[in-house]
Each structure stands twice: as structure tokens, then as C-alpha cells.
Amino acid sequence: RHPSQKPVSVIGRLVLIGTRGGETVLDCFAGTGTTGVVAQSYGRKWVMIERDASYAAIARRRLAEDTVPFPEQLLQTRLPFDDPARDADSGQQPVLPWEPV
């Protein structure tokens, strides 16, 4: 267990908000590789730096074996916070800040 462990759901949101498919995610303090696993699962490249060999070994194993499913609600055409009435009034489709992979 890493002392600064982050939930996959939080890292997943950050990766989706901050990148598009195919872009590269940098994690300078990789720990056990959660950011890399999420990035790889969501179709992003990754660069990770970890100075502790035991954590780096865990990260390598996780990158080879683990995947994170893409959040189902993001695959829908409308998200829970979309307002169909507002979209109809504007005549425009909502713009999503990410591209589903």
C-alpha cells in the first residue's frame, strides 16, 4: 500500500478532463502506477517516474495486467447534467471536453 494512494475514479476524471485520446500523461511521482493504468486504459500514452524500485515493480505488473473500464455515463449521448431545453433553445449540440475512446 502506497502512502499517497489516489482513487482510480479521481485519477480517471483528471485524465479525461485534461487529455484527449492519444495524448501523453506525465506522472513524476508514479508510485504503484495508477495514473499510467488509467491513461493506458483510456487510450492515452504515459510517462511515469518512480525512484522506489519496489513501487516501480508493482507499477510494471499493474500496467501489464490491470485495466480500468471507461465510465459508462460518458458513453451516453446525454449526460445527467445536460439540459435538453437549453440545448433546444440555443440550436446547438452540447460540446463535451473529452472524446470517448
C-alpha positions as CSV (number, residue, x, y, z in Angstrom):
1,R,0.0,0.0,0.0
2,H,1.4,3.4,-1.1
3,P,1.3,6.2,1.5
4,S,-0.2,8.6,-1.1
5,Q,-2.7,6.3,-2.8
6,K,-5.3,8.0,-5.1
7,P,-8.7,6.6,-6.0
8,V,-8.9,5.4,-9.6
9,S,-12.1,7.4,-10.0
10,V,-10.3,10.6,-9.2
11,I,-7.4,9.9,-11.5
12,G,-9.8,8.8,-14.2
13,R,-11.6,12.1,-14.1
14,L,-8.4,14.1,-14.2
15,V,-7.1,12.1,-17.2
16,L,-10.4,12.6,-19.1
17,I,-10.7,16.3,-18.3
18,G,-7.0,17.1,-19.1
19,T,-6.3,15.0,-22.2
20,R,-7.7,13.6,-25.5
21,G,-7.2,10.1,-26.8
22,G,-3.6,9.5,-28.0
23,E,-2.1,12.3,-25.9
24,T,0.5,11.7,-23.2
25,V,0.1,11.8,-19.5
26,L,3.1,12.6,-17.3
27,D,3.3,11.3,-13.7
28,C,6.5,12.4,-12.0
29,F,5.7,10.5,-8.8
30,A,4.2,7.3,-10.2
31,G,4.1,5.2,-7.0
32,T,2.2,2.0,-7.9
33,G,1.2,3.3,-11.3
34,T,-2.5,4.2,-11.0
35,T,-2.1,7.2,-13.4
36,G,-0.4,5.0,-16.0
37,V,-3.0,2.2,-15.7
38,V,-5.9,4.7,-16.2
39,A,-4.1,6.6,-19.0
40,Q,-3.4,3.3,-20.8
41,S,-6.9,2.0,-20.3
42,Y,-8.4,5.3,-21.7
43,G,-6.2,5.3,-24.9
44,R,-3.6,7.7,-23.7
45,K,0.2,7.3,-23.7
46,W,2.0,7.7,-20.4
47,V,5.4,8.6,-19.0
48,M,5.9,7.7,-15.3
49,I,8.9,8.4,-13.0
50,E,9.3,6.5,-9.7
51,R,12.5,6.3,-7.7
52,D,11.5,3.4,-5.4
53,A,12.2,0.1,-7.1
54,S,9.5,-1.8,-5.2
55,Y,6.8,0.6,-6.3
56,A,8.1,0.6,-9.9
57,A,7.9,-3.2,-9.9
58,I,4.2,-3.0,-8.8
59,A,3.5,-0.4,-11.4
60,R,5.0,-2.6,-14.2
61,R,2.9,-5.5,-13.1
62,R,-0.3,-3.4,-13.0
63,L,0.4,-1.9,-16.4
64,A,0.7,-5.5,-17.8
65,E,-2.3,-6.9,-16.0
66,D,-4.8,-4.2,-15.0
67,T,-7.3,-2.2,-17.0
68,V,-9.9,0.4,-15.9
69,P,-13.3,0.4,-17.6
70,F,-14.3,3.6,-19.3
71,P,-17.1,5.3,-17.3
72,E,-20.4,4.2,-18.8
73,Q,-22.2,7.5,-18.3
74,L,-19.6,9.2,-20.5
75,L,-20.5,6.9,-23.4
76,Q,-24.1,8.1,-23.4
77,T,-25.1,10.9,-25.8
78,R,-26.5,13.0,-22.9
79,L,-25.1,13.3,-19.5
80,P,-27.2,13.8,-16.4
81,F,-26.2,17.5,-16.1
82,D,-27.2,18.3,-19.7
83,D,-30.4,20.5,-20.1
84,P,-32.3,19.4,-23.2
85,A,-34.4,22.6,-23.1
86,R,-31.4,24.8,-23.0
87,D,-29.8,22.9,-26.0
88,A,-33.1,23.2,-28.0
89,D,-33.2,27.0,-27.4
90,S,-29.7,27.5,-28.5
91,G,-29.9,25.3,-31.6
92,Q,-26.5,23.8,-30.7
93,Q,-25.4,20.4,-29.5
94,P,-23.6,20.3,-26.2
95,V,-19.8,20.2,-26.6
96,L,-18.0,17.6,-24.4
97,P,-14.5,18.3,-23.2
98,W,-13.4,14.8,-24.0
99,E,-13.6,12.2,-26.8
100,P,-14.9,8.8,-25.8
101,V,-12.4,6.1,-26.8
